[in-house]
Amino acid sequence: MRDYYSILGLRKGASESEIKKAYRAKAKQYHPDRNKHPRAAEAFVLVNEAYEMLLNPSFQSASIAEDLEKRKKYYGSSKAGEMKSEERREAARARARNNAQKSYESFVQSPIYKTAMVVSRILDFAAILFSMVLIIAPFLVFALIPIDERQESGVYGMFSLSIIGSILLYGYWKFMFIKQDED
């Protein structure tokens, strides 16, 4: 039997969150779209197998009643999780091989990716709007304050907000549009 903890680079008895974090890092490292090494796909399959075997509730469970409840939650029924460890290992490998065959292009077509991109664009334009407010607001305040009160109120210091807003706007512009033209 393989030491799944060492495959993911973890100590024995690692928590579920540690297992998930290590899995994401290793899967990203070995996914065939990112790693062109001839054995990367094999390593990716092994990492997926380790992840599924460590997070499988029947692999870690202590009591039978608790095990049946976890199986039902994990698999959808209590009987579905009664596979022998070798069968589970093979099923995990088959899913991992399937995931290794999926390309980045198929992920880009998924609804979750499209939703993330829409949200990202909305946040980008909100950031641009915020930086424009930082640029324009001091000028509006300056225009609304009578001439004789300007020096006393410290309005001139507000123009530093315009400078900050200009820097932010330039950064957003460069990041959003110029960087995309290079890709």
Salt bridges, closest charged atoms under 4 A:
ASP3 OD1 - LYS12 NZ 2.86
GLU16 OE2 - LYS20 NZ 3.20
GLU18 OE1 - ARG11 NH2 3.23
GLU42 OE2 - ARG39 NH2 2.79
GLU49 OE1 - ARG2 NH1 3.53
GLU49 OE2 - ARG89 NE 3.34
GLU49 OE1 - ARG93 NE 2.56
GLU52 OE1 - ARG95 NH2 2.24
GLU66 OE2 - LYS70 NZ 3.22
ASP67 OD2 - ARG71 NH2 3.05
GLU82 OE2 - ARG71 NH1 3.80
GLU86 OE1 - ARG89 NH1 2.49
ASP124 OD2 - ARG121 NH1 3.58
